Amino acid sequence: MLQIEIDEGSGFCFGVTTAIKKAEEELKKGRQLYCLGDIVHNSMEVERLTNRGLTTINHDQLRELHNATVLLRAHGEPPETYELARKNNIEIIDATCPVVLALQQRIKNQYEKDSNNVTNKLKRVDLEVELKNEEKANTSQIVIFGKPGHAEVLGLVGQTHSHAIVIVKFEDVQQLDFNHNIYLYSQTTKSLDEFHRIIKYIQQHISKDAKFRSFDTICRQVANRMPNISQFAAKHDLVLFVAGRKSSNGKVLFHECLSVNPNSHQVESADEIDMEWFKNVYTVGICGATSTPKWLMEECRDEILRQTNES
């Protein structure tokens, strides 16, 4: 008989759980609630909340919105979003993850500190060339290890008026100027191992006249899932990984499953399950990303059992 285990460590992270809880609380009041971007990178959960009355909008639609209530998801937003909300008399339900909020504040503080240093330097130097090119006077680089265009990264870059440098992968670290100060941060859901490789490379190449500081801003609730999901994937004949394909965290975790267990398959919903996968399989492990609801993994389990019993 086919044995199926759902990974207890999979499912929504704290930030996503909080955002969804806030959305449900507002919807219970019968109010029109908008969400800026998909509340979570999972189409099934977005559909569930849409059916309950949540309306997803983009930034262009936000500019046209007035006198409304808008929920900001866990990924966070740049300062410009809050300014626009005040201008358009929009009530903000802020569900930004506390880990992301702390990271935004840390980057903002560093950027403002550097900007103040530049201003003080320019006051002391009476040179037109320096005054015309303030950016050259700022020798510090704020570097973010993350995915360009990702909602969280946009919010982080926004703290620096778009002056931060975003690197996607380890190889991109070579584009940095090692003669100038480097302050390194990370998107909260990136690989901890790759982040440490980047740190090591910078330490080996930074000029003795430049300063380098790294800030481990990767969420441990997310990072700790890597070793846990590896162990989970290794003990089953087949792994069914349930996650939206837009989920950055989902891509990282699924790749980890595949590296440990080649017989791993990703689905977004139970409709995508192919029973051909389960031939000569005795144990199945079902797991997911930080954007995967428990009910969806349970739905996949039930569908496998239903089709197994019918055959």
Phi and psi in degrees as GROMACS dihedral restraints (atoms count N, CA, C in turn):
[ dihedral_restraints ]
;  ai    aj    ak    al  type     phi  dphi    fc
    3     4     5     6     1   -68.4    20    10
    4     5     6     7     1   128.7    20    10
    6     7     8     9     1  -106.3    20    10
    7     8     9    10     1   131.1    20    10
    9    10    11    12     1  -124.2    20    10
   10    11    12    13     1   129.7    20    10
   12    13    14    15     1  -122.3    20    10
   13    14    15    16     1   131.3    20    10
   15    16    17    18     1   -96.3    20    10
   16    17    18    19     1   128.1    20    10
   18    19    20    21     1   -64.6    20    10
   19    20    21    22     1   119.9    20    10
   21    22    23    24     1   -67.1    20    10
   22    23    24    25     1   -25.1    20    10
   24    25    26    27     1   -84.1    20    10
   25    26    27    28     1    -7.4    20    10
   27    28    29    30     1   -87.2    20    10
   28    29    30    31     1   165.3    20    10
   30    31    32    33     1   115.8    20    10
   31    32    33    34     1  -176.7    20    10
   33    34    35    36     1   -54.7    20    10
   34    35    36    37     1   139.3    20    10
   36    37    38    39     1   -79.8    20    10
   37    38    39    40     1   174.1    20    10
   39    40    41    42     1   -58.0    20    10
   40    41    42    43     1   -43.1    20    10
   42    43    44    45     1   -63.0    20    10
   43    44    45    46     1   -44.0    20    10
   45    46    47    48     1   -68.2    20    10
   46    47    48    49     1   -41.7    20    10
   48    49    50    51     1   -57.8    20    10
   49    50    51    52     1   -43.9    20    10
   51    52    53    54     1   -64.4    20    10
   52    53    54    55     1   -43.0    20    10
   54    55    56    57     1   -62.2    20    10
   55    56    57    58     1   -44.5    20    10
   57    58    59    60     1   -67.7    20    10
   58    59    60    61     1   -38.8    20    10
   60    61    62    63     1   -62.1    20    10
   61    62    63    64     1   -42.7    20    10
   63    64    65    66     1   -64.5    20    10
   64    65    66    67     1   -39.6    20    10
   66    67    68    69     1   -63.2    20    10
   67    68    69    70     1   -45.3    20    10
   69    70    71    72     1   -65.0    20    10
   70    71    72    73     1   -37.3    20    10
   72    73    74    75     1   -63.8    20    10
   73    74    75    76     1   -42.0    20    10
   75    76    77    78     1   -69.0    20    10
   76    77    78    79     1   -39.9    20    10
   78    79    80    81     1   -66.3    20    10
   79    80    81    82     1   -30.9    20    10
   81    82    83    84     1   -63.8    20    10
   82    83    84    85     1   -25.6    20    10
   84    85    86    87     1   -77.0    20    10
   85    86    87    88     1    -6.5    20    10
   87    88    89    90     1    78.9    20    10
   88    89    90    91     1    15.8    20    10
   90    91    92    93     1   -89.3    20    10
   91    92    93    94     1   152.4    20    10
   93    94    95    96     1   -73.3    20    10
   94    95    96    97     1   120.3    20    10
   96    97    98    99     1  -122.8    20    10
   97    98    99   100     1   129.6    20    10
   99   100   101   102     1  -106.4    20    10
  100   101   102   103     1   150.0    20    10
  102   103   104   105     1  -123.6    20    10
  103   104   105   106     1   129.4    20    10
  105   106   107   108     1   -81.6    20    10
  106   107   108   109     1    98.9    20    10
  108   109   110   111     1    85.6    20    10
  109   110   111   112     1   163.4    20    10
  111   112   113   114     1   -56.9    20    10
  112   113   114   115     1   130.1    20    10
  114   115   116   117     1   -61.9    20    10
  115   116   117   118     1   -26.6    20    10
  117   118   119   120     1  -154.8    20    10
  118   119   120   121     1   150.2    20    10
  120   121   122   123     1   -80.9    20    10
  121   122   123   124     1    61.8    20    10
  123   124   125   126     1  -149.5    20    10
  124   125   126   127     1   111.0    20    10
  126   127   128   129     1   -62.7    20    10
  127   128   129   130     1   -32.0    20    10
  129   130   131   132     1   -68.8    20    10
  130   131   132   133     1   -41.2    20    10
  132   133   134   135     1   -71.4    20    10
  133   134   135   136     1   -37.7    20    10
  135   136   137   138     1   -61.5    20    10
  136   137   138   139     1   -42.4    20    10
  138   139   140   141     1   -63.6    20    10
  139   140   141   142     1   -40.6    20    10
  141   142   143   144     1   -59.8    20    10
  142   143   144   145     1   -45.7    20    10
  144   145   146   147     1   -73.8    20    10
  145   146   147   148     1   -30.9    20    10
  147   148   149   150     1   -62.4    20    10
  148   149   150   151     1   -41.3    20    10
  150   151   152   153     1   -65.6    20    10
  151   152   153   154     1   -20.3    20    10
  153   154   155   156     1   -92.6    20    10
  154   155   156   157     1    -3.3    20    10
  156   157   158   159     1   118.6    20    10
  157   158   159   160     1    -0.8    20    10
  159   160   161   162     1   -77.8    20    10
  160   161   162   163     1   131.1    20    10
  162   163   164   165     1  -110.6    20    10
  163   164   165   166     1   121.3    20    10
  165   166   167   168     1   -89.5    20    10
  166   167   168   169     1   131.6    20    10
  168   169   170   171     1  -128.1    20    10
  169   170   171   172     1   162.6    20    10
  171   172   173   174     1  -105.4    20    10
  172   173   174   175     1  -177.7    20    10
  174   175   176   177     1   -68.7    20    10
  175   176   177   178     1   -32.8    20    10
  177   178   179   180     1   -64.2    20    10
  178   179   180   181     1   -41.4    20    10
  180   181   182   183     1   -68.9    20    10
  181   182   183   184     1   -32.3    20    10
  183   184   185   186     1   -62.3    20    10
  184   185   186   187     1   -37.5    20    10
  186   187   188   189     1   -63.2    20    10
  187   188   189   190     1   -27.6    20    10
  189   190   191   192     1   -92.2    20    10
  190   191   192   193     1    -4.7    20    10
  192   193   194   195     1   -90.7    20    10
  193   194   195   196     1   138.2    20    10
  195   196   197   198     1  -138.2    20    10
  196   197   198   199     1   150.4    20    10
  198   199   200   201     1    52.3    20    10
  199   200   201   202     1    50.7    20    10
  201   202   203   204     1  -135.1    20    10
  202   203   204   205     1   176.8    20    10
  204   205   206   207     1  -116.2    20    10
  205   206   207   208     1   126.4    20    10
  207   208   209   210     1  -128.1    20    10
  208   209   210   211     1   131.7    20    10
  210   211   212   213     1   -93.9    20    10
  211   212   213   214     1   131.7    20    10
  213   214   215   216     1   -98.3    20    10
  214   215   216   217     1   123.4    20    10
  216   217   218   219     1   -71.2    20    10
  217   218   219   220     1   179.6    20    10
  219   220   221   222     1   -63.1    20    10
  220   221   222   223     1   -25.1    20    10
  222   223   224   225     1   -64.3    20    10
  223   224   225   226     1   -25.3    20    10
  225   226   227   228     1    89.6    20    10
  226   227   228   229     1   167.7    20    10
  228   229   230   231     1  -138.8    20    10
  229   230   231   232     1   156.4    20    10
  231   232   233   234     1   -74.9    20    10
  232   233   234   235     1   165.3    20    10
  234   235   236   237     1   -56.2    20    10
  235   236   237   238     1   -32.2    20    10
  237   238   239   240     1   -59.1    20    10
  238   239   240   241     1   -32.0    20    10
  240   241   242   243     1   -65.8    20    10
  241   242   243   244     1   -41.9    20    10
  243   244   245   246     1   -68.2    20    10
  244   245   246   247     1   -36.7    20    10
  246   247   248   249     1   -64.8    20    10
  247   248   249   250     1   -42.3    20    10
  249   250   251   252     1   -64.4    20    10
  250   251   252   253     1   -39.5    20    10
  252   253   254   255     1   -61.6    20    10
  253   254   255   256     1   -42.6    20    10
  255   256   257   258     1   -63.6    20    10
  256   257   258   259     1   -41.9    20    10
  258   259   260   261     1   -64.1    20    10
  259   260   261   262     1   -38.5    20    10
  261   262   263   264     1   -95.7    20    10
  262   263   264   265     1    10.8    20    10
  264   265   266   267     1    55.6    20    10
  265   266   267   268     1    47.6    20    10
  267   268   269   270     1  -101.9    20    10
  268   269   270   271     1   128.1    20    10
  270   271   272   273     1   -80.5    20    10
  271   272   273   274     1   127.1    20    10
  273   274   275   276     1   -98.8    20    10
  274   275   276   277     1   126.5    20    10
  276   277   278   279     1  -100.1    20    10
  277   278   279   280     1   101.3    20    10
  279   280   281   282     1   -89.3    20    10
  280   281   282   283     1   107.8    20    10
  282   283   284   285     1  -107.8    20    10
  283   284   285   286     1    23.7    20    10
  285   286   287   288     1   -59.1    20    10
  286   287   288   289     1   132.6    20    10
  288   289   290   291     1   -58.2    20    10
  289   290   291   292     1   134.7    20    10
  291   292   293   294     1   -56.7    20    10
  292   293   294   295     1   -33.0    20    10
  294   295   296   297     1   -65.9    20    10
  295   296   297   298     1   -41.3    20    10
  297   298   299   300     1   -68.6    20    10
  298   299   300   301     1   -41.4    20    10
  300   301   302   303     1   -58.7    20    10
  301   302   303   304     1   -43.7    20    10
  303   304   305   306     1   -64.1    20    10
  304   305   306   307     1   -38.5    20    10
  306   307   308   309     1   -66.8    20    10
  307   308   309   310     1   -43.2    20    10
  309   310   311   312     1   -57.5    20    10
  310   311   312   313     1   -45.7    20    10
  312   313   314   315     1   -65.0    20    10
  313   314   315   316     1   -39.0    20    10
  315   316   317   318     1   -64.4    20    10
  316   317   318   319     1   -42.9    20    10
  318   319   320   321     1   -67.4    20    10
  319   320   321   322     1   -41.5    20    10
  321   322   323   324     1   -60.5    20    10
  322   323   324   325     1   -44.0    20    10
  324   325   326   327     1   -62.5    20    10
  325   326   327   328     1   -41.7    20    10
  327   328   329   330     1   -66.4    20    10
  328   329   330   331     1   -41.7    20    10
  330   331   332   333     1   -63.4    20    10
  331   332   333   334     1   -44.4    20    10
  333   334   335   336     1   -67.1    20    10
  334   335   336   337     1   -34.8    20    10
  336   337   338   339     1   -63.6    20    10
  337   338   339   340     1   -44.6    20    10
  339   340   341   342     1   -64.6    20    10
  340   341   342   343     1   -40.4    20    10
  342   343   344   345     1   -64.0    20    10
  343   344   345   346     1   -40.1    20    10
  345   346   347   348     1   -65.5    20    10
  346   347   348   349     1   -37.7    20    10
  348   349   350   351     1   -62.9    20    10
  349   350   351   352     1   -40.0    20    10
  351   352   353   354     1   -65.0    20    10
  352   353   354   355     1   -44.7    20    10
  354   355   356   357     1   -59.6    20    10
  355   356   357   358     1   -44.9    20    10
  357   358   359   360     1   -64.5    20    10
  358   359   360   361     1   -36.8    20    10
  360   361   362   363     1   -65.8    20    10
  361   362   363   364     1   -42.6    20    10
  363   364   365   366     1   -66.5    20    10
  364   365   366   367     1   -31.7    20    10
  366   367   368   369     1   -66.9    20    10
  367   368   369   370     1   -28.9    20    10
  369   370   371   372     1   -86.1    20    10
  370   371   372   373     1   -20.0    20    10
  372   373   374   375     1  -108.7    20    10
  373   374   375   376     1   116.1    20    10
  375   376   377   378     1   -95.6    20    10
  376   377   378   379     1    69.0    20    10
  378   379   380   381     1  -130.0    20    10
  379   380   381   382     1   127.1    20    10
  381   382   383   384     1   -61.4    20    10
  382   383   384   385     1   -36.1    20    10
  384   385   386   387     1   -61.4    20    10
  385   386   387   388     1   -42.8    20    10
  387   388   389   390     1   -64.3    20    10
  388   389   390   391     1   -41.3    20    10
  390   391   392   393     1   -67.1    20    10
  391   392   393   394     1   -32.5    20    10
  393   394   395   396     1   -77.9    20    10
  394   395   396   397     1   -20.9    20    10
  396   397   398   399     1  -131.4    20    10
  397   398   399   400     1    76.6    20    10
  399   400   401   402     1   -64.1    20    10
  400   401   402   403     1   -33.5    20    10
  402   403   404   405     1   -62.7    20    10
  403   404   405   406     1   -36.0    20    10
  405   406   407   408     1   -67.8    20    10
  406   407   408   409     1   -28.0    20    10
  408   409   410   411     1   -72.6    20    10
  409   410   411   412     1   -26.4    20    10
  411   412   413   414     1   -84.5    20    10
  412   413   414   415     1   103.5    20    10
  414   415   416   417     1   -85.4    20    10
  415   416   417   418     1    -0.4    20    10
  417   418   419   420     1   -92.7    20    10
  418   419   420   421     1   144.5    20    10
  420   421   422   423     1  -118.2    20    10
  421   422   423   424     1   121.8    20    10
  423   424   425   426     1   -93.2    20    10
  424   425   426   427     1   116.9    20    10
  426   427   428   429     1  -115.0    20    10
  427   428   429   430     1   132.1    20    10
  429   430   431   432     1  -118.4    20    10
  430   431   432   433     1   121.6    20    10
  432   433   434   435     1   -84.6    20    10
  433   434   435   436     1   105.3    20    10
  435   436   437   438     1  -171.4    20    10
  436   437   438   439     1  -174.2    20    10
  438   439   440   441     1   -99.3    20    10
  439   440   441   442     1   116.7    20    10
  441   442   443   444     1   -58.5    20    10
  442   443   444   445     1   136.5    20    10
  444   445   446   447     1    88.0    20    10
  445   446   447   448     1   -14.6    20    10
  447   448   449   450     1   -66.9    20    10
  448   449   450   451     1   142.0    20    10
  450   451   452   453     1   -54.9    20    10
  451   452   453   454     1   -43.2    20    10
  453   454   455   456     1   -65.0    20    10
  454   455   456   457     1   -42.5    20    10
  456   457   458   459     1   -65.4    20    10
  457   458   459   460     1   -39.1    20    10
  459   460   461   462     1   -60.1    20    10
  460   461   462   463     1   -40.1    20    10
  462   463   464   465     1   -66.9    20    10
  463   464   465   466     1   -35.0    20    10
  465   466   467   468     1   -72.3    20    10
  466   467   468   469     1   -46.1    20    10
  468   469   470   471     1   -62.3    20    10
  469   470   471   472     1   -33.9    20    10
  471   472   473   474     1   -61.9    20    10
  472   473   474   475     1   -23.3    20    10
  474   475   476   477     1   -70.6    20    10
  475   476   477   478     1   -14.0    20    10
  477   478   479   480     1  -114.7    20    10
  478   479   480   481     1    16.5    20    10
  480   481   482   483     1    55.0    20    10
  481   482   483   484     1    38.0    20    10
  483   484   485   486     1    68.4    20    10
  484   485   486   487     1    20.3    20    10
  486   487   488   489     1   -89.7    20    10
  487   488   489   490     1   -12.5    20    10
  489   490   491   492     1   -68.4    20    10
  490   491   492   493     1   151.0    20    10
  492   493   494   495     1   -99.6    20    10
  493   494   495   496     1   130.1    20    10
  495   496   497   498     1  -106.9    20    10
  496   497   498   499     1   125.9    20    10
  498   499   500   501     1  -114.4    20    10
  499   500   501   502     1   135.6    20    10
  501   502   503   504     1   -88.2    20    10
  502   503   504   505     1   -39.9    20    10
  504   505   506   507     1  -141.3    20    10
  505   506   507   508     1   173.1    20    10
  507   508   509   510     1   -54.7    20    10
  508   509   510   511     1   -42.9    20    10
  510   511   512   513     1   -60.4    20    10
  511   512   513   514     1   -25.8    20    10
  513   514   515   516     1   -70.9    20    10
  514   515   516   517     1   -14.6    20    10
  516   517   518   519     1   -63.2    20    10
  517   518   519   520     1   -22.4    20    10
  519   520   521   522     1   -67.6    20    10
  520   521   522   523     1   -17.5    20    10
  522   523   524   525     1   -77.9    20    10
  523   524   525   526     1    -9.2    20    10
  525   526   527   528     1   -75.0    20    10
  526   527   528   529     1   156.1    20    10
  528   529   530   531     1   -94.9    20    10
  529   530   531   532     1   105.7    20    10
  531   532   533   534     1   -80.4    20    10
  532   533   534   535     1     1.4    20    10
  534   535   536   537     1   -89.7    20    10
  535   536   537   538     1    -8.2    20    10
  537   538   539   540     1  -116.7    20    10
  538   539   540   541     1   159.2    20    10
  540   541   542   543     1   -58.3    20    10
  541   542   543   544     1   143.1    20    10
  543   544   545   546     1  -129.4    20    10
  544   545   546   547     1   128.2    20    10
  546   547   548   549     1  -117.9    20    10
  547   548   549   550     1   113.3    20    10
  549   550   551   552     1  -104.8    20    10
  550   551   552   553     1   130.0    20    10
  552   553   554   555     1  -128.2    20    10
  553   554   555   556     1   171.6    20    10
  555   556   557   558     1  -138.4    20    10
  556   557   558   559     1   144.1    20    10
  558   559   560   561     1   -53.9    20    10
  559   560   561   562     1   141.7    20    10
  561   562   563   564     1   -66.2    20    10
  562   563   564   565     1   -17.9    20    10
  564   565   566   567     1  -108.5    20    10
  565   566   567   568     1    13.9    20    10
  567   568   569   570     1   -80.5    20    10
  568   569   570   571     1   168.1    20    10
  570   571   572   573     1   -69.3    20    10
  571   572   573   574     1   127.0    20    10
  573   574   575   576     1   -67.5    20    10
  574   575   576   577     1   -38.6    20    10
  576   577   578   579     1   -63.4    20    10
  577   578   579   580     1   -43.9    20    10
  579   580   581   582     1   -68.4    20    10
  580   581   582   583     1   -35.7    20    10
  582   583   584   585     1   -61.0    20    10
  583   584   585   586     1   -41.7    20    10
  585   586   587   588     1   -68.4    20    10
  586   587   588   589     1   -32.9    20    10
  588   589   590   591     1   -64.1    20    10
  589   590   591   592     1   -40.9    20    10
  591   592   593   594     1   -64.1    20    10
  592   593   594   595     1   -43.9    20    10
  594   595   596   597     1   -58.4    20    10
  595   596   597   598     1   -47.1    20    10
  597   598   599   600     1   -61.3    20    10
  598   599   600   601     1   -41.6    20    10
  600   601   602   603     1   -63.7    20    10
  601   602   603   604     1   -45.0    20    10
  603   604   605   606     1   -63.8    20    10
  604   605   606   607     1   -42.2    20    10
  606   607   608   609     1   -58.8    20    10
  607   608   609   610     1   -35.1    20    10
  609   610   611   612     1   -77.6    20    10
  610   611   612   613     1   -22.2    20    10
  612   613   614   615     1  -114.8    20    10
  613   614   615   616     1   -10.3    20    10
  615   616   617   618     1   -66.8    20    10
  616   617   618   619     1   140.1    20    10
  618   619   620   621     1   -65.3    20    10
  619   620   621   622     1   148.7    20    10
  621   622   623   624     1   -66.6    20    10
  622   623   624   625     1   -17.2    20    10
  624   625   626   627     1   -92.8    20    10
  625   626   627   628     1    -2.8    20    10
  627   628   629   630     1  -110.9    20    10
  628   629   630   631     1   156.9    20    10
  630   631   632   633     1  -102.7    20    10
  631   632   633   634     1   139.6    20    10
  633   634   635   636     1  -130.0    20    10
  634   635   636   637     1   127.5    20    10
  636   637   638   639     1  -134.2    20    10
  637   638   639   640     1   136.0    20    10
  639   640   641   642     1  -117.2    20    10
  640   641   642   643     1   146.3    20    10
  642   643   644   645     1  -125.7    20    10
  643   644   645   646     1   114.1    20    10
  645   646   647   648     1   -75.3    20    10
  646   647   648   649     1    95.8    20    10
  648   649   650   651     1  -110.0    20    10
  649   650   651   652     1    18.6    20    10
  651   652   653   654     1   -80.3    20    10
  652   653   654   655     1   131.4    20    10
  654   655   656   657     1   -67.4    20    10
  655   656   657   658     1   122.2    20    10
  657   658   659   660     1   -68.3    20    10
  658   659   660   661     1   -28.6    20    10
  660   661   662   663     1   -61.7    20    10
  661   662   663   664     1   -32.3    20    10
  663   664   665   666     1   -85.1    20    10
  664   665   666   667     1   -47.6    20    10
  666   667   668   669     1   -61.0    20    10
  667   668   669   670     1   -37.5    20    10
  669   670   671   672     1   -69.5    20    10
  670   671   672   673     1   -13.4    20    10
  672   673   674   675     1   -73.1    20    10
  673   674   675   676     1   -22.0    20    10
  675   676   677   678     1   -61.1    20    10
  676   677   678   679     1   -58.2    20    10
  678   679   680   681     1   -64.9    20    10
  679   680   681   682     1   -34.5    20    10
  681   682   683   684     1   -66.4    20    10
  682   683   684   685     1   -42.6    20    10
  684   685   686   687     1   -72.9    20    10
  685   686   687   688     1   -27.2    20    10
  687   688   689   690     1   -64.1    20    10
  688   689   690   691     1   -46.8    20    10
  690   691   692   693     1   -63.1    20    10
  691   692   693   694     1   -40.0    20    10
  693   694   695   696     1   -64.9    20    10
  694   695   696   697     1   -44.9    20    10
  696   697   698   699     1   -66.1    20    10
  697   698   699   700     1   -33.9    20    10
  699   700   701   702     1   -70.0    20    10
  700   701   702   703     1   -24.4    20    10
  702   703   704   705     1   -93.8    20    10
  703   704   705   706     1     5.0    20    10
  705   706   707   708     1  -120.9    20    10
  706   707   708   709     1   152.5    20    10
  708   709   710   711     1   -68.0    20    10
  709   710   711   712     1   -35.6    20    10
  711   712   713   714     1  -141.1    20    10
  712   713   714   715     1   142.0    20    10
  714   715   716   717     1  -116.0    20    10
  715   716   717   718     1   127.9    20    10
  717   718   719   720     1  -107.0    20    10
  718   719   720   721     1   110.3    20    10
  720   721   722   723     1   -98.7    20    10
  721   722   723   724     1   118.4    20    10
  723   724   725   726     1  -105.3    20    10
  724   725   726   727     1   114.3    20    10
  726   727   728   729     1  -168.1    20    10
  727   728   729   730     1   152.2    20    10
  729   730   731   732     1   -68.4    20    10
  730   731   732   733     1   142.5    20    10
  732   733   734   735     1   -75.1    20    10
  733   734   735   736     1    -8.7    20    10
  735   736   737   738     1   -87.8    20    10
  736   737   738   739     1    -6.7    20    10
  738   739   740   741     1   -76.2    20    10
  739   740   741   742     1   118.2    20    10
  741   742   743   744     1   -63.7    20    10
  742   743   744   745     1   -44.3    20    10
  744   745   746   747     1   -62.6    20    10
  745   746   747   748     1   -37.3    20    10
  747   748   749   750     1   -62.9    20    10
  748   749   750   751     1   -40.1    20    10
  750   751   752   753     1   -63.0    20    10
  751   752   753   754     1   -42.5    20    10
  753   754   755   756     1   -66.0    20    10
  754   755   756   757     1   -45.7    20    10
  756   757   758   759     1   -70.1    20    10
  757   758   759   760     1   -38.2    20    10
  759   760   761   762     1   -66.0    20    10
  760   761   762   763     1   -39.4    20    10
  762   763   764   765     1   -60.6    20    10
  763   764   765   766     1   -37.6    20    10
  765   766   767   768     1   -65.2    20    10
  766   767   768   769     1   -41.6    20    10
  768   769   770   771     1   -60.0    20    10
  769   770   771   772     1   -46.4    20    10
  771   772   773   774     1   -62.3    20    10
  772   773   774   775     1   -38.2    20    10
  774   775   776   777     1   -66.6    20    10
  775   776   777   778     1   -27.9    20    10
  777   778   779   780     1   -93.8    20    10
  778   779   780   781     1   -39.4    20    10
  780   781   782   783     1  -134.8    20    10
  781   782   783   784     1   100.3    20    10
  783   784   785   786     1   -59.5    20    10
  784   785   786   787     1   -20.6    20    10
  786   787   788   789     1   -88.7    20    10
  787   788   789   790     1    54.5    20    10
  789   790   791   792     1  -114.5    20    10
  790   791   792   793     1   140.2    20    10
  792   793   794   795     1  -133.2    20    10
  793   794   795   796     1   137.4    20    10
  795   796   797   798     1  -103.3    20    10
  796   797   798   799     1   135.2    20    10
  798   799   800   801     1  -134.3    20    10
  799   800   801   802     1   154.0    20    10
  801   802   803   804     1   -94.9    20    10
  802   803   804   805     1   -24.4    20    10
  804   805   806   807     1  -154.1    20    10
  805   806   807   808     1   171.0    20    10
  807   808   809   810     1   -63.8    20    10
  808   809   810   811     1   -24.5    20    10
  810   811   812   813     1   -63.3    20    10
  811   812   813   814     1   -22.8    20    10
  813   814   815   816     1   -89.6    20    10
  814   815   816   817     1    -2.1    20    10
  816   817   818   819     1   -70.1    20    10
  817   818   819   820     1   131.0    20    10
  819   820   821   822     1  -110.9    20    10
  820   821   822   823     1   115.1    20    10
  822   823   824   825     1   -67.6    20    10
  823   824   825   826     1   -14.2    20    10
  825   826   827   828     1   -62.3    20    10
  826   827   828   829     1   -26.0    20    10
  828   829   830   831     1   -63.2    20    10
  829   830   831   832     1   -25.6    20    10
  831   832   833   834     1   -96.3    20    10
  832   833   834   835     1     8.6    20    10
  834   835   836   837     1   -68.1    20    10
  835   836   837   838     1   132.5    20    10
  837   838   839   840     1    61.1    20    10
  838   839   840   841     1    27.9    20    10
  840   841   842   843     1  -112.3    20    10
  841   842   843   844     1   134.1    20    10
  843   844   845   846     1  -112.2    20    10
  844   845   846   847     1   -30.5    20    10
  846   847   848   849     1  -128.4    20    10
  847   848   849   850     1   136.0    20    10
  849   850   851   852     1  -123.7    20    10
  850   851   852   853     1   132.7    20    10
  852   853   854   855     1  -110.6    20    10
  853   854   855   856     1   125.6    20    10
  855   856   857   858     1  -108.3    20    10
  856   857   858   859     1   125.8    20    10
  858   859   860   861     1  -143.1    20    10
  859   860   861   862     1   178.1    20    10
  861   862   863   864     1  -163.4    20    10
  862   863   864   865     1  -174.2    20    10
  864   865   866   867     1   -92.3    20    10
  865   866   867   868     1  -178.9    20    10
  867   868   869   870     1   -71.1    20    10
  868   869   870   871     1    -8.8    20    10
  870   871   872   873     1  -105.4    20    10
  871   872   873   874     1    10.6    20    10
  873   874   875   876     1  -100.7    20    10
  874   875   876   877     1   120.4    20    10
  876   877   878   879     1   -74.2    20    10
  877   878   879   880     1   147.3    20    10
  879   880   881   882     1   -58.7    20    10
  880   881   882   883     1   -39.1    20    10
  882   883   884   885     1   -62.2    20    10
  883   884   885   886     1   -29.2    20    10
  885   886   887   888     1   -73.6    20    10
  886   887   888   889     1   -38.8    20    10
  888   889   890   891     1   -65.5    20    10
  889   890   891   892     1   -38.2    20    10
  891   892   893   894     1   -66.4    20    10
  892   893   894   895     1   -36.7    20    10
  894   895   896   897     1   -63.9    20    10
  895   896   897   898     1   -39.9    20    10
  897   898   899   900     1   -65.5    20    10
  898   899   900   901     1   -42.8    20    10
  900   901   902   903     1   -58.3    20    10
  901   902   903   904     1   -47.6    20    10
  903   904   905   906     1   -63.2    20    10
  904   905   906   907     1   -35.7    20    10
  906   907   908   909     1   -68.2    20    10
  907   908   909   910     1   -40.2    20    10
  909   910   911   912     1   -62.8    20    10
  910   911   912   913     1   -46.0    20    10
  912   913   914   915     1   -64.4    20    10
  913   914   915   916     1   -38.9    20    10
  915   916   917   918     1   -62.7    20    10
  916   917   918   919     1   -47.6    20    10
  918   919   920   921     1   -69.7    20    10
  919   920   921   922     1   -32.3    20    10
  921   922   923   924     1   -65.8    20    10
  922   923   924   925     1   -41.9    20    10
  924   925   926   927     1   -70.0    20    10
  925   926   927   928     1   -28.3    20    10
  927   928   929   930     1   -78.8    20    10
  928   929   930   931     1   -24.2    20    10
